[in-house]
Amino acid sequence: MRILLLAMPDTADVIDYFGKLPNLGLVNLAGNLPGHEVQVLDLVLYKPRIRVLLERVLADFRPEIVGLSAMTFQFDTLLRVARFLKGRDPALKLAAGGYHATLMARKLAAGGPDLPLDFLIRGEGEATFRELVDDLGNPNLDMASISGLSYRRGTTWLHNPDRPLLDLAALPLPRREVRRDQDFFFFDQSIDVVETSRGCPHDCKFCSITGMYGRTFRPFPLERILADLRAVRSRGASAVFIADDNLTFDIGHFRRLCRAIVEHGLNDLRYATQAAAVGLACHPELVAEMKQANFWMVFVGFESMSAANLRGMGKPTSPEINRRAAALLRRHDMGLIAGVIFGYPEDTRASINRNYRLMKQMRPDLIYSQYLTPYPGTRLRREMLAAGLVANAEDFRTYDGFHCNVRTRALGQATLYQSLKRESLKSYFDPSLYARNFFLRHNPLAFFRAIARAMLSILAMVLKGRQPAQKLDI
């Protein structure tokens, strides 16, 4: 069967200026489809002009089923792409998967007959999608036997039982060679994405990961991870982003990985990842081993420098732990991107200014500022709706962390939006951002190019008082 897998083109805020990373989930799906002809298309490489591309792929490849992946803020685009595909070929079967499709399956299916999809893949999609496409050509197909599948029967939708979590040791390697294009980058480096584990046992209020995996942590076998890294290197990538949900939860697993990278000569790749502050701060020996393995950039979700805000969100950290983690990364000369969230219920203009100032005192190389976002399926959403603090409860197109969808007890939605954007803009004019900046020292031209474009973009948002809509010709 000819299978086309599509990742949506929408990105958040100024991220495009710093890099474009490939969709790992789709090449994972492709790796589990032996005997089928598969192509993967990351539409982020082609936006905003994707209509002609899709027409060409439909004509050249003639897929029989299309799998579409989207995050919450991308799902409206997924539906537009699905309607376009159905309009070109009404017989084409369409399946949607990912976090949003998993957490919102029943609500999506209850939305009426206009949903332009035939299937929803809930949870980890590798086995569910493989069973579906293996049997689609069978006239006696019993879709009721496929766990994790939601599907149409006439004008109604049926939802099969959830599929148990997969045995990660049994998963084949991703098939990156089926991507139609490979031009992914971070600053000036070619980059690919791998995972070494799935899940996070913590239960932060704003996070939707537990809706996908429960409060679990499952590492991949070390041999499989090393084979995947070799495959990435053989395809010409110079850097790897490790996209685990919580890589520092199992310190033993992470330390074994770092040592294996060195022992197997894979430290000629440069590694970037996201990590929890508590895992770094409590294990300085880990950070030293990360440096030996050639980790060069770490995104740390500090979230806040307010102990009250961190406690309120169930975040297992503290301002002091944040400071210790930042100091360790700087001591070992790794690039630090600080993740910070604003819009907590008690936030005021003064507290936003104070938190931003404290965050800058840790001397991160970039600050990744987001608004608290009440994602579907989270405890945060339920609590903020009950408290009347959600300003936009239904238009998920803006649920990307950079649009403001909430208010605080002291600040309205518009004031909160402006307060954070102004702090973000001011940070680009702060000399401390550039003093001994890791990215400036290692990637000066790419750094200044990205910073200049980001500054102009945020300035336009401040002047207009709103986030610009992304334009796609679909």
DATATA-V770753 format. One line per field, one symbol per residue. ss: DSSP state (H for helix, E for strand, C for the rest). phi: phi as a letter, one per 40 degrees, with the letter a starting at -180 (. if undefined). psi: psi as a letter, one per 40 degrees, with the letter a starting at -180 (. if undefined). A space follows every 50 residues. Layout:
BEGIN
ss=???
phi=???
psi=???
END
This chain:
BEGIN
ss=CEEEEEECCCCCCCHHHCEECCCHHHHHHHHCCCCCEEEEEEHHHCCCCC HHHHHHHHHHHCCCEEEEECCHHHHHHHHHHHHHHHHHCCCCEEEEECHH HHHCHHHHHCCCCCCCCCEEECCCHHHHHHHHHHHCCCCCCCHHHCCCEE EEECCEEEECCCCCCCCHHHCCCCCHHHECCCCCEECCEEEEEECCEECC CCCCCCCCHHHHHCCCCEECCHHHHHHHHHHHHHCCCCEEEECCCCCCCC HHHHHHHHHHHHHCCCCCCEEEEEECHHHHHCCHHHHHHHHHCCEEEEEE EEECCCHHHHHHCCCCCCHHHHHHHHHHHHHCCCEEEEEEEECCCCCCHH HHHHHHHHHHHCCCCEEEEEECCCCCCCHHHHHHHHHCCECCCCCHHHCC CCCCCECCCCCCHHHHHHHHHHHHHHHHCCHHHCCCCHHHHHCHHHHHHH HHHHHHHHHHHHHHCCCCCCCCCC
phi=.cbbbbbcccbbfbddcbibbcccdcccdccbbcgbcbbbbccccbcccb cccccccccccfccabbbbacdcccccdccccccccccaccccbbbahdc cccbdcccccchccccbbabbbgccdccccccccbccccbdbcccccgbb acbgcbbbbcdccddccccccccdbcccccabccabfbbcabbbbbabga ccbdccbbccccbgcbbbcccdcccccccccccccgcbbbbcbdcacccb cccccccdccdcccgccccbbbabacdcccccbccccccdcccgcbabcb ccgabbcccccccgccaadccdccccccccccfbcbbccbbbhcdccbdc ccccccccccccfccabbcbcdbccdgbcdcccccccgbccbcbcccbcb gbccbbbbcbbcdcccdcccccccccccbcdccccfcccccbbdcccccc ccccdcccdcccccgaccccbbcb
psi=ihhhhhhiehihbeddddihiihdddddddeefieihhihhhedeeiege dddddddddddgidihhhhiideeddddddddddddddgdehhhhiaadd dddedddddeeieehfidihhhahedddddddddedehefhgeeehiehh iihbeiiihiiihiiihddehiiigeeehdiefiihbfihiihiieiiih eifhdeieddedeagihhiiidddddddddddddeeieihhhfidgdedg dddddddddddddefeeeihhiiiihdddddegdddddddddefhehhhh gddifhddddddefhgaidddddddddddddefihhhhhhhieidehidd ddddddddddeefidihghiihhgiieiddddddddefehdhedgedege ediheiiiedhidddddddddddddddeehdddehfhdddddfddddddd ddddddddddddddeihiihhhf.
END
